[in-house]
Amino acid sequence: MIVILNNIEAELAKTVGQERHNQNQKNGTTLSAQSKVQNDVNGFGAELAVAKILNCWPDLSIGPHRRGFDLTYTYKEKKIRIDVKSTKMNPGYLMAKPWRKLEDCDVYVHVSGTNPRYFIHGWVWSKELISPVNLSDMGFGESYHMEPSQLREFNLHA
C-alpha cells in the first residue's frame, strides 16, 4: 500500500524528525546509521503514513523511545499498540532490536520509503516477530527480523 504525505504532513515529518534527531544527539546517539537526521525524518514520516491510513494520531513526543509503541489504534473497542518499523531499503526487512519484549507493543508494521512517499509492506503480531527463530545477525548486529513475504497484508480493518 503506497501512502504519499501531503505538503503539511511532509513538513510535520521534517519538523518532528529534526527535533527527535536533536534530542538523540543530546542523549549521546553516535552510531552513524542512527545519527543522520534523514533517518529520524523518514522514521516519523512512516509513523505518520500508518496513522493517516488508520485515521489515528501518531506519538508527537520528542523524547527517547527505548521501548513501547508509536501509535494506538482502536479496533472493535480494543486498543492495539503499534510500533512502526521503517527502512529506506525497498522492501528491506521488518527488524526489531534484541532487547524488545513481547509486552512492548501488540503489532509491528513494516514500512519502507523516504519522505513524503512510503510503502506499507504489512504487519505481524509482536509474538510472531519477537521469537528466537527470528533472531540472527544480518550484518548490523543481532536482531529479530522477518521478510515482507512473511507479513500479513496491511488491513487492520479486516
C-alpha positions in Angstrom: 0.0 0.0 0.0 1.5 3.3 -1.1 1.0 6.4 1.1 2.0 9.9 0.0 2.1 12.5 2.6 0.7 15.9 1.6 2.9 19.0 2.0 1.7 19.8 5.5 2.3 16.2 6.7 5.7 16.1 5.0 6.7 19.3 6.8 5.5 17.9 10.1 7.6 14.8 9.5 10.6 17.1 8.8 10.0 19.1 12.0 9.4 16.2 14.4 12.2 14.2 12.8 14.7 17.1 13.2 13.6 17.6 16.8 13.9 13.9 17.6 17.4 13.9 15.9 18.4 16.8 18.1 17.2 15.0 21.2 19.0 11.8 20.2 22.2 13.8 19.8 21.8 15.3 23.2 21.3 11.8 24.6 24.6 10.7 23.0 23.5 8.7 20.0 26.6 8.4 17.9 26.2 5.4 15.6 26.5 6.6 12.0 23.3 5.0 10.9 21.3 6.5 13.8 23.0 9.9 13.7 21.6 11.0 10.3 18.7 13.5 10.6 17.1 12.0 7.5 16.6 8.7 9.3 14.6 10.4 12.0 12.6 12.3 9.4 11.8 9.1 7.5 11.0 7.2 10.7 8.4 9.7 11.8 7.1 10.1 8.3 6.5 6.3 8.3 4.6 6.6 11.6 2.6 9.4 10.1 1.8 7.4 7.0 0.4 4.5 9.1 -1.5 6.9 11.3 -3.0 8.5 8.2 -4.3 5.2 6.9 -5.7 4.2 10.3 -7.2 7.6 11.0 -5.4 8.0 14.3 -2.7 10.2 15.8 1.0 9.3 15.9 3.1 9.9 19.0 4.3 13.5 18.6 6.6 13.4 21.6 10.3 14.2 21.1 11.9 12.3 24.0 13.6 8.9 23.8 11.6 5.8 22.8 13.6 2.9 24.1 10.5 0.6 24.5 7.0 1.0 23.6 4.9 1.9 20.6 4.3 4.7 18.2 0.6 4.9 18.0 -2.6 3.3 19.3 -5.4 2.1 17.1 -8.8 1.1 18.4 -10.3 -1.9 16.7 -13.6 -3.4 17.9 -13.3 -1.5 21.1 -9.8 -2.9 21.8 -6.7 -0.7 21.8 -3.9 -2.0 19.6 -0.4 -0.6 20.3 1.5 -0.3 17.1 5.3 0.0 16.6 6.1 1.2 13.1 9.5 0.0 11.8 10.8 1.8 8.8 13.7 1.5 6.3 14.7 3.3 3.2 15.5 0.0 1.6 12.8 -1.4 -0.6 11.5 -3.7 0.6 14.0 -4.4 3.3 13.2 -6.5 6.4 11.0 -5.9 9.3 13.6 -5.6 12.1 13.5 -5.1 15.9 16.3 -4.8 18.4 17.1 -7.9 20.5 16.1 -6.2 23.8 12.5 -5.8 22.6 9.9 -7.6 24.7 6.5 -9.1 23.8 4.7 -6.6 26.1 6.3 -3.6 24.4 3.6 -3.4 21.7 0.9 -5.6 20.1 1.7 -5.2 16.4 4.7 -4.3 14.3 4.2 -2.6 10.9 6.9 -2.7 8.2 7.2 0.5 6.1 9.8 1.5 3.5 10.4 4.8 1.7 11.5 8.3 2.2 9.6 11.5 3.0 6.9 12.0 1.5 6.4 8.6 -0.2 6.0 5.4 1.8 5.1 1.8 1.1 3.4 -0.2 3.9 4.5 -3.8 3.4 2.5 -5.5 6.1 2.3 -6.3 9.8 2.7 -9.1 12.4 1.7 -9.7 16.0 4.5 -9.0 18.4 4.6 -12.7 19.5 5.3 -13.6 15.8 8.4 -11.3 15.4 9.8 -11.5 18.9 10.7 -15.1 18.8 14.0 -17.0 18.9 13.5 -18.3 15.4 13.7 -14.8 14.0 16.8 -13.8 15.9 20.0 -13.5 13.9 22.8 -11.2 12.7 22.3 -9.9 9.2 25.4 -7.8 9.3 24.1 -5.0 11.6 24.2 -6.8 14.9 21.8 -9.4 16.3 18.1 -8.5 15.8 14.7 -10.0 15.2 13.8 -9.9 11.5 11.2 -11.1 9.1 10.9 -10.8 5.3 8.0 -8.9 3.7 6.6 -12.2 2.4 6.1 -13.4 6.0 3.9 -10.4 6.9 0.1 -10.0 6.8 -1.4 -7.6 4.3 -1.9 -4.2 5.9 -5.6 -4.2 6.5 -6.2 -3.9 10.2 -9.9 -3.3 9.5 -10.5 -7.0 8.5 
